[in-house]
Amino acid sequence: MANGAMIHARIDAETKKEVKNVLDTLGLNMSEAIVLFFRQVALRKGIPFDISIPNDATASTLRKSKRGKELHEVSDVRHLMRELSD
């Protein structure tokens, strides 16, 4: 980017590590991901995803799943689809 502007941002080390792992899997580096995000903000004239505060039930479920509690596992996609259709 010939006339690129520099942006400096601070983020906690654990979040940076988690994001880097995801971006590595997607084949993106941090700069590419930030450029992608900014381009989407400009294109959509806003944040390109919903931002909301979860209700109590959703927040509780998210905390439990993060701890690996009360998860439901299936052996494969067919099994999942059968369960969803019942």
mmCIF file as gemmi writes it, N, C-alpha and C atoms, coordinates in Angstrom:
data_model
loop_
_atom_site.group_PDB
_atom_site.id
_atom_site.type_symbol
_atom_site.label_atom_id
_atom_site.label_alt_id
_atom_site.label_comp_id
_atom_site.label_asym_id
_atom_site.label_entity_id
_atom_site.label_seq_id
_atom_site.pdbx_PDB_ins_code
_atom_site.Cartn_x
_atom_site.Cartn_y
_atom_site.Cartn_z
_atom_site.occupancy
_atom_site.B_iso_or_equiv
_atom_site.pdbx_formal_charge
_atom_site.auth_seq_id
_atom_site.auth_asym_id
_atom_site.pdbx_PDB_model_num
ATOM 1 N N . MET Axp A 1 ? 0.864 -1.168 0 1 0 ? 1 A 1
ATOM 2 C CA . MET Axp A 1 ? 0 0 0 1 0 ? 1 A 1
ATOM 3 C C . MET Axp A 1 ? 0.907 1.226 0 1 0 ? 1 A 1
ATOM 4 N N . ALA Axp A 2 ? 0.992 1.898 -1.116 1 0 ? 2 A 1
ATOM 5 C CA . ALA Axp A 2 ? 1.934 2.998 -1.285 1 0 ? 2 A 1
ATOM 6 C C . ALA Axp A 2 ? 1.688 4.159 -0.334 1 0 ? 2 A 1
ATOM 7 N N . ASN Axp A 3 ? 0.468 4.59 -0.21 1 0 ? 3 A 1
ATOM 8 C CA . ASN Axp A 3 ? 0.147 5.736 0.643 1 0 ? 3 A 1
ATOM 9 C C . ASN Axp A 3 ? -0.614 5.301 1.891 1 0 ? 3 A 1
ATOM 10 N N . GLY Axp A 4 ? -0.292 4.14 2.425 1 0 ? 4 A 1
ATOM 11 C CA . GLY Axp A 4 ? -1.007 3.61 3.576 1 0 ? 4 A 1
ATOM 12 C C . GLY Axp A 4 ? -0.809 4.434 4.823 1 0 ? 4 A 1
ATOM 13 N N . ALA Axp A 5 ? -1.848 4.542 5.624 1 0 ? 5 A 1
ATOM 14 C CA . ALA Axp A 5 ? -1.78 5.247 6.901 1 0 ? 5 A 1
ATOM 15 C C . ALA Axp A 5 ? -1.51 4.232 8.003 1 0 ? 5 A 1
ATOM 16 N N . MET Axp A 6 ? -0.75 4.613 8.992 1 0 ? 6 A 1
ATOM 17 C CA . MET Axp A 6 ? -0.398 3.735 10.091 1 0 ? 6 A 1
ATOM 18 C C . MET Axp A 6 ? -1.423 3.861 11.212 1 0 ? 6 A 1
ATOM 19 N N . ILE Axp A 7 ? -1.816 2.734 11.775 1 0 ? 7 A 1
ATOM 20 C CA . ILE Axp A 7 ? -2.725 2.704 12.924 1 0 ? 7 A 1
ATOM 21 C C . ILE Axp A 7 ? -2.042 1.899 14.02 1 0 ? 7 A 1
ATOM 22 N N . HIS Axp A 8 ? -2.079 2.405 15.239 1 0 ? 8 A 1
ATOM 23 C CA . HIS Axp A 8 ? -1.533 1.689 16.389 1 0 ? 8 A 1
ATOM 24 C C . HIS Axp A 8 ? -2.694 1.36 17.315 1 0 ? 8 A 1
ATOM 25 N N . ALA Axp A 9 ? -2.731 0.133 17.806 1 0 ? 9 A 1
ATOM 26 C CA . ALA Axp A 9 ? -3.798 -0.281 18.716 1 0 ? 9 A 1
ATOM 27 C C . ALA Axp A 9 ? -3.225 -1.198 19.778 1 0 ? 9 A 1
ATOM 28 N N . ARG Axp A 10 ? -3.809 -1.178 20.945 1 0 ? 10 A 1
ATOM 29 C CA . ARG Axp A 10 ? -3.392 -2.068 22.028 1 0 ? 10 A 1
ATOM 30 C C . ARG Axp A 10 ? -4.498 -3.084 22.269 1 0 ? 10 A 1
ATOM 31 N N . ILE Axp A 11 ? -4.08 -4.32 22.516 1 0 ? 11 A 1
ATOM 32 C CA . ILE Axp A 11 ? -5.025 -5.392 22.819 1 0 ? 11 A 1
ATOM 33 C C . ILE Axp A 11 ? -4.336 -6.345 23.783 1 0 ? 11 A 1
ATOM 34 N N . ASP Axp A 12 ? -5.092 -7.002 24.63 1 0 ? 12 A 1
ATOM 35 C CA . ASP Axp A 12 ? -4.456 -7.899 25.596 1 0 ? 12 A 1
ATOM 36 C C . ASP Axp A 12 ? -3.84 -9.102 24.873 1 0 ? 12 A 1
ATOM 37 N N . ALA Axp A 13 ? -2.798 -9.638 25.473 1 0 ? 13 A 1
ATOM 38 C CA . ALA Axp A 13 ? -1.991 -10.686 24.846 1 0 ? 13 A 1
ATOM 39 C C . ALA Axp A 13 ? -2.799 -11.944 24.528 1 0 ? 13 A 1
ATOM 40 N N . GLU Axp A 14 ? -3.696 -12.331 25.416 1 0 ? 14 A 1
ATOM 41 C CA . GLU Axp A 14 ? -4.481 -13.564 25.198 1 0 ? 14 A 1
ATOM 42 C C . GLU Axp A 14 ? -5.416 -13.418 24.002 1 0 ? 14 A 1
ATOM 43 N N . THR Axp A 15 ? -6.088 -12.275 23.892 1 0 ? 15 A 1
ATOM 44 C CA . THR Axp A 15 ? -6.969 -12.044 22.745 1 0 ? 15 A 1
ATOM 45 C C . THR Axp A 15 ? -6.161 -12.038 21.459 1 0 ? 15 A 1
ATOM 46 N N . LYS Axp A 16 ? -5.006 -11.382 21.479 1 0 ? 16 A 1
ATOM 47 C CA . LYS Axp A 16 ? -4.153 -11.342 20.282 1 0 ? 16 A 1
ATOM 48 C C . LYS Axp A 16 ? -3.758 -12.754 19.86 1 0 ? 16 A 1
ATOM 49 N N . LYS Axp A 17 ? -3.391 -13.58 20.821 1 0 ? 17 A 1
ATOM 50 C CA . LYS Axp A 17 ? -2.995 -14.963 20.534 1 0 ? 17 A 1
ATOM 51 C C . LYS Axp A 17 ? -4.154 -15.744 19.924 1 0 ? 17 A 1
ATOM 52 N N . GLU Axp A 18 ? -5.345 -15.629 20.509 1 0 ? 18 A 1
ATOM 53 C CA . GLU Axp A 18 ? -6.522 -16.329 19.994 1 0 ? 18 A 1
ATOM 54 C C . GLU Axp A 18 ? -6.851 -15.876 18.577 1 0 ? 18 A 1
ATOM 55 N N . VAL Axp A 19 ? -6.823 -14.561 18.355 1 0 ? 19 A 1
ATOM 56 C CA . VAL Axp A 19 ? -7.13 -14.018 17.034 1 0 ? 19 A 1
ATOM 57 C C . VAL Axp A 19 ? -6.085 -14.477 16.019 1 0 ? 19 A 1
ATOM 58 N N . LYS Axp A 20 ? -4.824 -14.462 16.402 1 0 ? 20 A 1
ATOM 59 C CA . LYS Axp A 20 ? -3.757 -14.892 15.488 1 0 ? 20 A 1
ATOM 60 C C . LYS Axp A 20 ? -3.968 -16.336 15.059 1 0 ? 20 A 1
ATOM 61 N N . ASN Axp A 21 ? -4.347 -17.204 15.995 1 0 ? 21 A 1
ATOM 62 C CA . ASN Axp A 21 ? -4.607 -18.609 15.657 1 0 ? 21 A 1
ATOM 63 C C . ASN Axp A 21 ? -5.73 -18.738 14.634 1 0 ? 21 A 1
ATOM 64 N N . VAL Axp A 22 ? -6.809 -17.992 14.826 1 0 ? 22 A 1
ATOM 65 C CA . VAL Axp A 22 ? -7.93 -18.031 13.879 1 0 ? 22 A 1
ATOM 66 C C . VAL Axp A 22 ? -7.493 -17.494 12.524 1 0 ? 22 A 1
ATOM 67 N N . LEU Axp A 23 ? -6.81 -16.356 12.525 1 0 ? 23 A 1
ATOM 68 C CA . LEU Axp A 23 ? -6.383 -15.75 11.262 1 0 ? 23 A 1
ATOM 69 C C . LEU Axp A 23 ? -5.388 -16.637 10.525 1 0 ? 23 A 1
ATOM 70 N N . ASP Axp A 24 ? -4.491 -17.303 11.251 1 0 ? 24 A 1
ATOM 71 C CA . ASP Axp A 24 ? -3.557 -18.236 10.614 1 0 ? 24 A 1
ATOM 72 C C . ASP Axp A 24 ? -4.321 -19.332 9.884 1 0 ? 24 A 1
ATOM 73 N N . THR Axp A 25 ? -5.361 -19.835 10.505 1 0 ? 25 A 1
ATOM 74 C CA . THR Axp A 25 ? -6.182 -20.873 9.89 1 0 ? 25 A 1
ATOM 75 C C . THR Axp A 25 ? -6.85 -20.355 8.622 1 0 ? 25 A 1
ATOM 76 N N . LEU Axp A 26 ? -7.242 -19.091 8.642 1 0 ? 26 A 1
ATOM 77 C CA . LEU Axp A 26 ? -7.899 -18.478 7.477 1 0 ? 26 A 1
ATOM 78 C C . LEU Axp A 26 ? -6.911 -17.982 6.43 1 0 ? 26 A 1
ATOM 79 N N . GLY Axp A 27 ? -5.62 -18.023 6.74 1 0 ? 27 A 1
ATOM 80 C CA . GLY Axp A 27 ? -4.614 -17.556 5.803 1 0 ? 27 A 1
ATOM 81 C C . GLY Axp A 27 ? -4.5 -16.04 5.736 1 0 ? 27 A 1
ATOM 82 N N . LEU Axp A 28 ? -4.866 -15.372 6.83 1 0 ? 28 A 1
ATOM 83 C CA . LEU Axp A 28 ? -4.785 -13.913 6.901 1 0 ? 28 A 1
ATOM 84 C C . LEU Axp A 28 ? -3.805 -13.507 7.996 1 0 ? 28 A 1
ATOM 85 N N . ASN Axp A 29 ? -3.151 -12.361 7.8 1 0 ? 29 A 1
ATOM 86 C CA . ASN Axp A 29 ? -2.356 -11.82 8.896 1 0 ? 29 A 1
ATOM 87 C C . ASN Axp A 29 ? -3.156 -10.704 9.566 1 0 ? 29 A 1
ATOM 88 N N . MET Axp A 30 ? -2.631 -10.167 10.639 1 0 ? 30 A 1
ATOM 89 C CA . MET Axp A 30 ? -3.349 -9.134 11.404 1 0 ? 30 A 1
ATOM 90 C C . MET Axp A 30 ? -3.674 -7.911 10.537 1 0 ? 30 A 1
ATOM 91 N N . SER Axp A 31 ? -2.705 -7.432 9.781 1 0 ? 31 A 1
ATOM 92 C CA . SER Axp A 31 ? -2.923 -6.248 8.946 1 0 ? 31 A 1
ATOM 93 C C . SER Axp A 31 ? -4.02 -6.495 7.914 1 0 ? 31 A 1
ATOM 94 N N . GLU Axp A 32 ? -3.988 -7.653 7.27 1 0 ? 32 A 1
ATOM 95 C CA . GLU Axp A 32 ? -5.009 -7.975 6.268 1 0 ? 32 A 1
ATOM 96 C C . GLU Axp A 32 ? -6.402 -8.017 6.891 1 0 ? 32 A 1
ATOM 97 N N . ALA Axp A 33 ? -6.499 -8.589 8.095 1 0 ? 33 A 1
ATOM 98 C CA . ALA Axp A 33 ? -7.788 -8.681 8.777 1 0 ? 33 A 1
ATOM 99 C C . ALA Axp A 33 ? -8.311 -7.29 9.144 1 0 ? 33 A 1
ATOM 100 N N . ILE Axp A 34 ? -7.427 -6.422 9.602 1 0 ? 34 A 1
ATOM 101 C CA . ILE Axp A 34 ? -7.838 -5.058 9.956 1 0 ? 34 A 1
ATOM 102 C C . ILE Axp A 34 ? -8.284 -4.301 8.716 1 0 ? 34 A 1
ATOM 103 N N . VAL Axp A 35 ? -7.535 -4.428 7.621 1 0 ? 35 A 1
ATOM 104 C CA . VAL Axp A 35 ? -7.924 -3.777 6.359 1 0 ? 35 A 1
ATOM 105 C C . VAL Axp A 35 ? -9.281 -4.305 5.904 1 0 ? 35 A 1
ATOM 106 N N . LEU Axp A 36 ? -9.481 -5.613 5.983 1 0 ? 36 A 1
ATOM 107 C CA . LEU Axp A 36 ? -10.765 -6.217 5.604 1 0 ? 36 A 1
ATOM 108 C C . LEU Axp A 36 ? -11.906 -5.638 6.441 1 0 ? 36 A 1
ATOM 109 N N . PHE Axp A 37 ? -11.695 -5.562 7.749 1 0 ? 37 A 1
ATOM 110 C CA . PHE Axp A 37 ? -12.703 -5.001 8.641 1 0 ? 37 A 1
ATOM 111 C C . PHE Axp A 37 ? -13.006 -3.547 8.278 1 0 ? 37 A 1
ATOM 112 N N . PHE Axp A 38 ? -11.964 -2.722 8.109 1 0 ? 38 A 1
ATOM 113 C CA . PHE Axp A 38 ? -12.16 -1.315 7.789 1 0 ? 38 A 1
ATOM 114 C C . PHE Axp A 38 ? -12.878 -1.133 6.454 1 0 ? 38 A 1
ATOM 115 N N . ARG Axp A 39 ? -12.529 -1.954 5.465 1 0 ? 39 A 1
ATOM 116 C CA . ARG Axp A 39 ? -13.207 -1.844 4.166 1 0 ? 39 A 1
ATOM 117 C C . ARG Axp A 39 ? -14.684 -2.183 4.287 1 0 ? 39 A 1
ATOM 118 N N . GLN Axp A 40 ? -15.005 -3.171 5.116 1 0 ? 40 A 1
ATOM 119 C CA . GLN Axp A 40 ? -16.41 -3.522 5.327 1 0 ? 40 A 1
ATOM 120 C C . GLN Axp A 40 ? -17.153 -2.408 6.065 1 0 ? 40 A 1
ATOM 121 N N . VAL Axp A 41 ? -16.502 -1.777 7.042 1 0 ? 41 A 1
ATOM 122 C CA . VAL Axp A 41 ? -17.117 -0.638 7.744 1 0 ? 41 A 1
ATOM 123 C C . VAL Axp A 41 ? -17.422 0.47 6.746 1 0 ? 41 A 1
ATOM 124 N N . ALA Axp A 42 ? -16.468 0.785 5.877 1 0 ? 42 A 1
ATOM 125 C CA . ALA Axp A 42 ? -16.674 1.842 4.878 1 0 ? 42 A 1
ATOM 126 C C . ALA Axp A 42 ? -17.775 1.473 3.903 1 0 ? 42 A 1
ATOM 127 N N . LEU Axp A 43 ? -17.772 0.24 3.43 1 0 ? 43 A 1
ATOM 128 C CA . LEU Axp A 43 ? -18.771 -0.222 2.464 1 0 ? 43 A 1
ATOM 129 C C . LEU Axp A 43 ? -20.179 -0.199 3.053 1 0 ? 43 A 1
ATOM 130 N N . ARG Axp A 44 ? -20.319 -0.67 4.284 1 0 ? 44 A 1
ATOM 131 C CA . ARG Axp A 44 ? -21.638 -0.785 4.917 1 0 ? 44 A 1
ATOM 132 C C . ARG Axp A 44 ? -22.047 0.462 5.69 1 0 ? 44 A 1
ATOM 133 N N . LYS Axp A 45 ? -21.118 1.385 5.836 1 0 ? 45 A 1
ATOM 134 C CA . LYS Axp A 45 ? -21.368 2.603 6.62 1 0 ? 45 A 1
ATOM 135 C C . LYS Axp A 45 ? -21.738 2.26 8.061 1 0 ? 45 A 1
ATOM 136 N N . GLY Axp A 46 ? -21.08 1.258 8.603 1 0 ? 46 A 1
ATOM 137 C CA . GLY Axp A 46 ? -21.324 0.835 9.978 1 0 ? 46 A 1
ATOM 138 C C . GLY Axp A 46 ? -20.555 -0.437 10.281 1 0 ? 46 A 1
ATOM 139 N N . ILE Axp A 47 ? -20.686 -0.925 11.497 1 0 ? 47 A 1
ATOM 140 C CA . ILE Axp A 47 ? -20.031 -2.162 11.907 1 0 ? 47 A 1
ATOM 141 C C . ILE Axp A 47 ? -20.652 -3.317 11.102 1 0 ? 47 A 1
ATOM 142 N N . PRO Axp A 48 ? -19.833 -4.202 10.52 1 0 ? 48 A 1
ATOM 143 C CA . PRO Axp A 48 ? -20.367 -5.23 9.626 1 0 ? 48 A 1
ATOM 144 C C . PRO Axp A 48 ? -20.918 -6.48 10.322 1 0 ? 48 A 1
ATOM 145 N N . PHE Axp A 49 ? -21.301 -6.351 11.571 1 0 ? 49 A 1
ATOM 146 C CA . PHE Axp A 49 ? -21.916 -7.459 12.296 1 0 ? 49 A 1
ATOM 147 C C . PHE Axp A 49 ? -22.743 -6.883 13.431 1 0 ? 49 A 1
ATOM 148 N N . ASP Axp A 50 ? -23.681 -7.68 13.932 1 0 ? 50 A 1
ATOM 149 C CA . ASP Axp A 50 ? -24.524 -7.226 15.038 1 0 ? 50 A 1
ATOM 150 C C . ASP Axp A 50 ? -23.709 -7.126 16.319 1 0 ? 50 A 1
ATOM 151 N N . ILE Axp A 51 ? -23.959 -6.092 17.061 1 0 ? 51 A 1
ATOM 152 C CA . ILE Axp A 51 ? -23.361 -5.928 18.381 1 0 ? 51 A 1
ATOM 153 C C . ILE Axp A 51 ? -24.512 -5.826 19.366 1 0 ? 51 A 1
ATOM 154 N N . SER Axp A 52 ? -24.547 -6.748 20.318 1 0 ? 52 A 1
ATOM 155 C CA . SER Axp A 52 ? -25.634 -6.722 21.284 1 0 ? 52 A 1
ATOM 156 C C . SER Axp A 52 ? -25.162 -7.321 22.602 1 0 ? 52 A 1
ATOM 157 N N . ILE Axp A 53 ? -25.892 -7.026 23.638 1 0 ? 53 A 1
ATOM 158 C CA . ILE Axp A 53 ? -25.619 -7.584 24.953 1 0 ? 53 A 1
ATOM 159 C C . ILE Axp A 53 ? -26.563 -8.772 25.122 1 0 ? 53 A 1
ATOM 160 N N . PRO Axp A 54 ? -26.021 -9.977 25.341 1 0 ? 54 A 1
ATOM 161 C CA . PRO Axp A 54 ? -26.902 -11.148 25.453 1 0 ? 54 A 1
ATOM 162 C C . PRO Axp A 54 ? -27.779 -11.074 26.699 1 0 ? 54 A 1
ATOM 163 N N . ASN Axp A 55 ? -28.981 -11.665 26.58 1 0 ? 55 A 1
ATOM 164 C CA . ASN Axp A 55 ? -29.842 -11.732 27.755 1 0 ? 55 A 1
ATOM 165 C C . ASN Axp A 55 ? -29.237 -12.707 28.762 1 0 ? 55 A 1
ATOM 166 N N . ASP Axp A 56 ? -29.813 -12.791 29.946 1 0 ? 56 A 1
ATOM 167 C CA . ASP Axp A 56 ? -29.237 -13.613 31.02 1 0 ? 56 A 1
ATOM 168 C C . ASP Axp A 56 ? -29.096 -15.077 30.619 1 0 ? 56 A 1
ATOM 169 N N . ALA Axp A 57 ? -30.119 -15.638 29.957 1 0 ? 57 A 1
ATOM 170 C CA . ALA Axp A 57 ? -30.078 -17.054 29.573 1 0 ? 57 A 1
ATOM 171 C C . ALA Axp A 57 ? -28.963 -17.313 28.561 1 0 ? 57 A 1
ATOM 172 N N . THR Axp A 58 ? -28.828 -16.431 27.578 1 0 ? 58 A 1
ATOM 173 C CA . THR Axp A 58 ? -27.779 -16.597 26.573 1 0 ? 58 A 1
ATOM 174 C C . THR Axp A 58 ? -26.402 -16.429 27.198 1 0 ? 58 A 1
ATOM 175 N N . ALA Axp A 59 ? -26.248 -15.431 28.056 1 0 ? 59 A 1
ATOM 176 C CA . ALA Axp A 59 ? -24.959 -15.195 28.719 1 0 ? 59 A 1
ATOM 177 C C . ALA Axp A 59 ? -24.562 -16.405 29.558 1 0 ? 59 A 1
ATOM 178 N N . SER Axp A 60 ? -25.51 -16.972 30.275 1 0 ? 60 A 1
ATOM 179 C CA . SER Axp A 60 ? -25.244 -18.158 31.097 1 0 ? 60 A 1
ATOM 180 C C . SER Axp A 60 ? -24.827 -19.336 30.225 1 0 ? 60 A 1
ATOM 181 N N . THR Axp A 61 ? -25.526 -19.55 29.13 1 0 ? 61 A 1
ATOM 182 C CA . THR Axp A 61 ? -25.202 -20.642 28.212 1 0 ? 61 A 1
ATOM 183 C C . THR Axp A 61 ? -23.81 -20.46 27.605 1 0 ? 61 A 1
ATOM 184 N N . LEU Axp A 62 ? -23.471 -19.23 27.228 1 0 ? 62 A 1
ATOM 185 C CA . LEU Axp A 62 ? -22.146 -18.961 26.663 1 0 ? 62 A 1
ATOM 186 C C . LEU Axp A 62 ? -21.045 -19.234 27.681 1 0 ? 62 A 1
ATOM 187 N N . ARG Axp A 63 ? -21.266 -18.832 28.934 1 0 ? 63 A 1
ATOM 188 C CA . ARG Axp A 63 ? -20.27 -19.096 29.987 1 0 ? 63 A 1
ATOM 189 C C . ARG Axp A 63 ? -20.093 -20.601 30.192 1 0 ? 63 A 1
ATOM 190 N N . LYS Axp A 64 ? -21.202 -21.34 30.243 1 0 ? 64 A 1
ATOM 191 C CA . LYS Axp A 64 ? -21.134 -22.796 30.428 1 0 ? 64 A 1
ATOM 192 C C . LYS Axp A 64 ? -20.4 -23.459 29.268 1 0 ? 64 A 1
ATOM 193 N N . SER Axp A 65 ? -20.727 -23.073 28.051 1 0 ? 65 A 1
ATOM 194 C CA . SER Axp A 65 ? -20.09 -23.718 26.901 1 0 ? 65 A 1
ATOM 195 C C . SER Axp A 65 ? -18.603 -23.393 26.849 1 0 ? 65 A 1
ATOM 196 N N . LYS Axp A 66 ? -18.223 -22.195 27.262 1 0 ? 66 A 1
ATOM 197 C CA . LYS Axp A 66 ? -16.81 -21.83 27.29 1 0 ? 66 A 1
ATOM 198 C C . LYS Axp A 66 ? -16.043 -22.707 28.272 1 0 ? 66 A 1
ATOM 199 N N . ARG Axp A 67 ? -16.729 -23.119 29.349 1 0 ? 67 A 1
ATOM 200 C CA . ARG Axp A 67 ? -16.112 -24.011 30.338 1 0 ? 67 A 1
ATOM 201 C C . ARG Axp A 67 ? -16.265 -25.486 29.952 1 0 ? 67 A 1
ATOM 202 N N . GLY Axp A 68 ? -16.933 -25.759 28.829 1 0 ? 68 A 1
ATOM 203 C CA . GLY Axp A 68 ? -17.137 -27.143 28.388 1 0 ? 68 A 1
ATOM 204 C C . GLY Axp A 68 ? -18.251 -27.85 29.134 1 0 ? 68 A 1
ATOM 205 N N . LYS Axp A 69 ? -19.151 -27.105 29.736 1 0 ? 69 A 1
ATOM 206 C CA . LYS Axp A 69 ? -20.254 -27.671 30.521 1 0 ? 69 A 1
ATOM 207 C C . LYS Axp A 69 ? -21.538 -27.716 29.692 1 0 ? 69 A 1
ATOM 208 N N . GLU Axp A 70 ? -22.339 -28.748 29.95 1 0 ? 70 A 1
ATOM 209 C CA . GLU Axp A 70 ? -23.663 -28.913 29.34 1 0 ? 70 A 1
ATOM 210 C C . GLU Axp A 70 ? -23.618 -28.843 27.812 1 0 ? 70 A 1
ATOM 211 N N . LEU Axp A 71 ? -22.579 -29.438 27.227 1 0 ? 71 A 1
ATOM 212 C CA . LEU Axp A 71 ? -22.477 -29.489 25.773 1 0 ? 71 A 1
ATOM 213 C C . LEU Axp A 71 ? -23.178 -30.74 25.263 1 0 ? 71 A 1
ATOM 214 N N . HIS Axp A 72 ? -23.7 -30.662 24.074 1 0 ? 72 A 1
ATOM 215 C CA . HIS Axp A 72 ? -24.339 -31.818 23.448 1 0 ? 72 A 1
ATOM 216 C C . HIS Axp A 72 ? -23.499 -32.21 22.246 1 0 ? 72 A 1
ATOM 217 N N . GLU Axp A 73 ? -23.073 -33.454 22.199 1 0 ? 73 A 1
ATOM 218 C CA . GLU Axp A 73 ? -22.228 -33.91 21.106 1 0 ? 73 A 1
ATOM 219 C C . GLU Axp A 73 ? -22.956 -34.936 20.257 1 0 ? 73 A 1
ATOM 220 N N . VAL Axp A 74 ? -22.668 -34.906 18.974 1 0 ? 74 A 1
ATOM 221 C CA . VAL Axp A 74 ? -23.188 -35.909 18.04 1 0 ? 74 A 1
ATOM 222 C C . VAL Axp A 74 ? -22.006 -36.492 17.274 1 0 ? 74 A 1
ATOM 223 N N . SER Axp A 75 ? -22.22 -37.672 16.709 1 0 ? 75 A 1
ATOM 224 C CA . SER Axp A 75 ? -21.109 -38.354 16.042 1 0 ? 75 A 1
ATOM 225 C C . SER Axp A 75 ? -20.811 -37.806 14.66 1 0 ? 75 A 1
ATOM 226 N N . ASP Axp A 76 ? -21.84 -37.293 13.989 1 0 ? 76 A 1
ATOM 227 C CA . ASP Axp A 76 ? -21.621 -36.751 12.643 1 0 ? 76 A 1
ATOM 228 C C . ASP Axp A 76 ? -22.792 -35.857 12.259 1 0 ? 76 A 1
ATOM 229 N N . VAL Axp A 77 ? -22.69 -35.24 11.097 1 0 ? 77 A 1
ATOM 230 C CA . VAL Axp A 77 ? -23.71 -34.283 10.645 1 0 ? 77 A 1
ATOM 231 C C . VAL Axp A 77 ? -25.063 -34.969 10.451 1 0 ? 77 A 1
ATOM 232 N N . ARG Axp A 78 ? -25.065 -36.182 9.912 1 0 ? 78 A 1
ATOM 233 C CA . ARG Axp A 78 ? -26.353 -36.897 9.726 1 0 ? 78 A 1
ATOM 234 C C . ARG Axp A 78 ? -27.075 -37.088 11.045 1 0 ? 78 A 1
ATOM 235 N N . HIS Axp A 79 ? -26.326 -37.472 12.065 1 0 ? 79 A 1
ATOM 236 C CA . HIS Axp A 79 ? -26.907 -37.644 13.393 1 0 ? 79 A 1
ATOM 237 C C . HIS Axp A 79 ? -27.498 -36.31 13.885 1 0 ? 79 A 1
ATOM 238 N N . LEU Axp A 80 ? -26.755 -35.225 13.712 1 0 ? 80 A 1
ATOM 239 C CA . LEU Axp A 80 ? -27.229 -33.903 14.099 1 0 ? 80 A 1
ATOM 240 C C . LEU Axp A 80 ? -28.521 -33.544 13.362 1 0 ? 80 A 1
ATOM 241 N N . MET Axp A 81 ? -28.539 -33.761 12.062 1 0 ? 81 A 1
ATOM 242 C CA . MET Axp A 81 ? -29.732 -33.425 11.263 1 0 ? 81 A 1
ATOM 243 C C . MET Axp A 81 ? -30.926 -34.256 11.689 1 0 ? 81 A 1
ATOM 244 N N . ARG Axp A 82 ? -30.7 -35.533 12.016 1 0 ? 82 A 1
ATOM 245 C CA . ARG Axp A 82 ? -31.798 -36.384 12.504 1 0 ? 82 A 1
ATOM 246 C C . ARG Axp A 82 ? -32.358 -35.816 13.799 1 0 ? 82 A 1
ATOM 247 N N . GLU Axp A 83 ? -31.465 -35.422 14.717 1 0 ? 83 A 1
ATOM 248 C CA . GLU Axp A 83 ? -31.912 -34.874 15.997 1 0 ? 83 A 1
ATOM 249 C C . GLU Axp A 83 ? -32.676 -33.566 15.798 1 0 ? 83 A 1
ATOM 250 N N . LEU Axp A 84 ? -32.214 -32.732 14.896 1 0 ? 84 A 1
ATOM 251 C CA . LEU Axp A 84 ? -32.873 -31.448 14.662 1 0 ? 84 A 1
ATOM 252 C C . LEU Axp A 84 ? -34.242 -31.61 14.029 1 0 ? 84 A 1
ATOM 253 N N . SER Axp A 85 ? -34.417 -32.65 13.235 1 0 ? 85 A 1
ATOM 254 C CA . SER Axp A 85 ? -35.708 -32.843 12.555 1 0 ? 85 A 1
ATOM 255 C C . SER Axp A 85 ? -36.731 -33.548 13.419 1 0 ? 85 A 1
ATOM 256 N N . ASP Axp A 86 ? -36.292 -34.164 14.529 1 0 ? 86 A 1
ATOM 257 C CA . ASP Axp A 86 ? -37.242 -34.876 15.423 1 0 ? 86 A 1
ATOM 258 C C . ASP Axp A 86 ? -38.025 -33.919 16.289 1 0 ? 86 A 1
